Every structure is written in structure tokens, then in C-alpha cells.
Amino acid sequence: MRKLIKQTGIFILSIAFIGALSSCDATRNASNAQKGGVIGATGGAVLGAILGNNVGKGGNSEIGAVIGGVVGGTAGVLIGNRMDKQAQKIEEEIPGAQVERIDDAIVITFDEGSGVYFDTNKYDINEQSRTNLDKLSGVMKEYVDTNILVVGHTDSTGPYEYNMTLSKNRAQAVTNYLVGKGLSSGRFTTEWFGPDQPTHDNSTAEGRAKNRRVNVAIVPNEKMIQDAKNEAGEN
């Protein structure tokens, strides 16, 4: 399983707190919980994980609005801790997924080698993908105070408009499946970009396979943020 933690700030917290979170690779060094306490950045790092090579060209305002910014102070530490635990649970339930804890979000990348994939030119969810999405829906039901962004992508081969439609259908298929498992549709935002947002080199077969992907970003909702501020006495 491939896991990555993106470093976005300098942090200082107690050794005891670090040890409490070190059991999961996605949360090792407690970096994201700590960073919530000392930085107040936007969600640019999350956009980079989802939108790849073109994030520096303006990104996407709609996705940025969903992701929001990083909550600072003690409330940020509390949110980071809760999101770290959720990331750990996802890794335990879906060992093939690429799970990244970035800022206040969890970004899951599903490509042909990591848990949820589609047959060539298809957007129906196959049996293996259903199994992994069932597990993901179970975690999302356990952690209800989050919103979910689903984003579809393709490689650059084939007609542009066809790829745009294919990425839309694949992203919508994932959203529909998760809603069908009992998750509230109000938690979801669905986007698609066809070949426009590559994360790897489309000139190679390996790169194209990685660009044929669906990203799922899980972000704290307003209730989680408000609850954390209340608990921290920051209102």
C-alpha cells in the first residue's frame, strides 16, 4: 500500500501526543493534527493532490470552496486528530487505497492499481470496486461530520469530449453508489475534468494508468469545525 504525508508547515507538540498517533503510516509523526494548531493556510495542498500538474494555473474555485482552509489553534489540533483517526481507519479497511492526510482533509486516490477502478471505456462499478466502496461507506457512516468531494479524471488518449463525459460518468457512479449505501447526498460534491488535470506523464503507459483515476476528498463540515471551536473555547 502506498501512503504519503505532505509536509506543509513547521510544528511543535508534545512527544506524548506524537506517540499516541504513530500507529498509522498516514498519521505517523502526528503531522497533520499538529499542523492544524500552527498554520492557517488555504487548501492549496489538497488541490494539488486532486488536480495535479495544473493546480498552479489557477486551480478550481468550486473545489477550493468545498475544501476550505486549515483551521488553526487548538480547534485545528482537535480536527486534525479526528481526521487522522478516520484516515487510519480507511487504511485498515482498504489496504489497496492510496490515502493522504493533507491539511484538514483526507485525499484517497483510486486508480487501476489501488482499489476502485473501471474497465476500459466503462463507468459501471465492478465487483472488486463495490467491495472497497462498501468498506469506505462504512467509515464515512462512522464519521458523519464530514463532507465528501468525488472527482473523476481520464488520461489524454481518445477524443476530448468523450473523456470529459467518461470522467463525469465515473465520478457520478462513485457518488451514486455511496449515496445508495445510505450516505446523505447532501454531503457530496461531484466534479470531473477528463484529461485536463494529470498527475503523471501521459506519454507513458504507466503514467496514463495513474491518470485514469477517481479522487475522493473528505473534509470537516461546519458542525465538526464548530464543535472543535466550542471544545477549545475559541468562540
C-alpha positions in Angstrom: 0.0 0.0 0.0 1.3 3.4 -0.9 0.9 6.2 1.6 2.2 9.7 1.5 2.2 12.6 4.0 2.7 16.0 2.5 4.6 18.4 4.8 3.1 21.9 4.7 4.4 23.6 7.9 6.6 23.6 10.9 5.0 22.1 14.1 5.7 21.7 17.8 3.6 19.4 20.1 4.4 17.1 22.9 6.1 13.8 22.4 3.3 12.0 24.1 0.8 13.3 21.6 3.1 12.2 18.7 3.3 8.7 20.2 -0.5 8.4 20.5 -0.9 8.8 16.8 2.1 6.9 15.4 0.4 3.6 14.8 -0.8 4.5 11.3 1.5 5.4 8.4 -0.9 8.1 7.2 -0.7 9.7 10.6 2.9 9.0 11.6 4.6 11.9 13.4 1.1 13.3 14.1 2.0 15.9 11.5 -1.5 16.9 10.3 -3.0 17.2 13.8 -0.1 19.3 14.8 -0.1 21.5 11.7 -3.7 22.4 12.4 -2.5 24.2 15.5 0.1 26.3 13.9 -0.9 27.3 10.4 -3.9 28.9 8.8 -3.3 28.2 5.1 -5.8 27.6 2.3 -6.5 24.2 0.9 -3.8 24.5 -1.9 -2.0 21.3 -1.0 -5.3 19.4 -1.2 -6.0 20.9 -4.6 -2.5 19.8 -5.7 -3.3 16.2 -4.7 -6.5 16.3 -6.7 -5.8 18.5 -9.6 -2.1 17.6 -10.2 0.0 19.5 -12.7 -2.4 22.3 -13.3 -3.0 23.5 -9.8 -0.6 26.3 -10.2 -2.5 27.6 -13.2 -5.4 28.8 -11.1 -6.8 25.5 -9.7 -10.6 25.3 -9.4 -12.6 27.8 -7.3 -15.5 25.4 -6.8 -13.3 22.7 -5.4 -11.4 25.2 -3.3 -14.7 26.4 -1.8 -15.6 22.8 -0.8 -12.1 22.2 0.7 -11.9 25.5 2.5 -8.9 26.4 4.6 -7.0 25.0 7.5 -8.4 25.7 11.0 -5.8 27.0 13.3 -5.3 27.0 17.1 -6.5 24.3 19.5 -9.6 23.7 17.4 -7.3 22.8 14.5 -5.5 20.3 16.6 -8.8 18.6 17.6 -9.9 18.5 14.0 -6.6 17.1 12.8 -6.7 14.4 15.5 -10.2 13.3 14.3 -9.3 13.3 10.7 -6.1 11.3 11.5 -8.2 8.6 13.1 -10.5 8.5 10.1 -7.5 8.2 7.7 -6.2 5.3 9.8 -9.5 3.5 9.7 -9.7 3.9 5.9 -6.2 2.4 5.6 -7.1 -0.5 7.7 -10.3 -1.2 5.8 -9.0 -0.7 2.3 -5.3 -1.7 2.2 -5.1 -1.1 -1.6 -6.0 2.6 -1.4 -3.6 5.5 -1.5 -4.5 7.6 1.5 -3.1 11.0 2.1 -3.6 13.3 5.1 -3.2 16.8 3.8 -4.1 19.9 5.8 -7.6 19.3 7.3 -8.5 16.8 4.6 -8.1 13.1 3.7 -7.5 12.5 0.0 -8.0 9.0 -1.4 -6.8 8.2 -4.9 -8.3 5.2 -6.6 -6.6 4.2 -9.9 -6.2 0.9 -11.7 -3.9 -0.4 -9.1 -5.4 0.9 -5.9 -8.8 -0.3 -5.0 -11.6 1.2 -7.2 -11.2 1.0 -11.0 -13.2 0.8 -14.1 -13.0 -1.5 -17.2 -11.8 0.2 -20.4 -14.4 2.7 -21.6 -16.8 1.7 -18.9 -18.2 3.5 -15.9 -20.2 0.8 -14.1 -18.7 -0.3 -10.8 -17.3 -3.8 -10.9 -17.3 -6.4 -8.1 -13.9 -5.6 -6.6 -14.7 -1.9 -6.6 -18.0 -2.4 -4.9 -16.3 -4.3 -2.1 -13.9 -1.4 -1.5 -16.6 1.2 -1.7 -18.7 -0.7 0.7 -15.8 -0.5 3.2 -15.3 3.2 2.5 -19.0 3.9 3.0 -18.8 2.1 6.4 -16.1 4.5 7.6 -18.0 7.5 6.2 -21.1 6.4 8.2 -19.0 6.2 11.4 -17.5 9.7 10.9 -20.6 11.7 10.0 -19.3 15.2 10.5 -17.6 15.4 7.1 -18.3 16.4 3.5 -17.1 14.4 0.6 -15.7 15.5 -2.8 -15.6 13.0 -5.7 -13.5 14.0 -8.7 -13.1 12.0 -11.9 -10.2 12.0 -14.4 -9.0 10.3 -17.5 -5.8 10.0 -19.5 -5.2 12.1 -22.7 -5.9 9.4 -25.2 -9.1 9.5 -27.2 -11.4 12.4 -28.1 -11.5 15.2 -25.6 -15.3 15.4 -25.2 -15.6 11.6 -24.8 -13.0 11.7 -22.0 -14.9 14.5 -20.3 -18.1 12.5 -20.4 -16.4 9.4 -19.2 -14.8 11.1 -16.2 -18.2 12.6 -15.3 -19.9 9.3 -15.5 -17.2 7.5 -13.4 -17.3 10.2 -10.7 -21.0 10.2 -10.7 -21.1 6.4 -10.5 -18.9 6.5 -7.3 -21.1 9.2 -5.8 -24.3 7.4 -6.6 -23.0 4.1 -5.3 -22.0 5.7 -1.9 -25.3 7.5 -1.6 -27.0 4.2 -2.4 -25.3 2.7 0.6 -27.1 5.1 2.9 -24.9 8.2 2.9 -26.7 11.6 2.7 -26.5 13.1 -0.8 -26.1 16.5 0.9 -22.5 15.5 1.9 -21.3 15.1 -1.7 -19.9 17.4 -4.3 -19.1 15.7 -7.7 -16.6 17.2 -10.2 -14.9 15.9 -13.4 -12.0 17.0 -15.5 -11.4 14.5 -18.2 -7.7 14.7 -19.3 -7.2 18.3 -18.0 -5.7 17.5 -14.6 -2.9 14.9 -15.0 -0.8 13.9 -12.0 1.6 11.8 -14.1 3.1 11.8 -17.6 0.6 10.9 -20.3 3.4 9.9 -22.7 3.9 6.6 -20.8 1.6 3.7 -20.3 2.3 3.8 -16.5 1.5 7.5 -16.3 -1.7 7.1 -18.3 -2.8 4.3 -16.0 -2.3 6.6 -13.0 -4.2 9.4 -14.6 -7.3 7.2 -15.1 -8.4 7.8 -11.5 -11.1 9.0 -9.2 -10.2 11.1 -6.2 -12.3 11.2 -3.0 -11.5 14.0 -0.6 -13.0 14.0 2.9 -13.2 17.4 4.6 -14.6 18.5 8.0 -18.0 20.0 7.8 -19.2 23.1 9.6 -20.5 21.1 12.5 -17.1 19.4 13.1 -15.4 22.8 12.9 -17.9 24.5 15.3 -17.8 21.6 17.7 -14.0 21.8 17.8 -14.1 25.5 18.4 -16.6 25.0 21.2 -14.5 22.3 22.8 -11.4 24.5 22.5 -13.2 27.6 23.9 -12.4 29.6 20.8 -15.8 31.1 20.1 
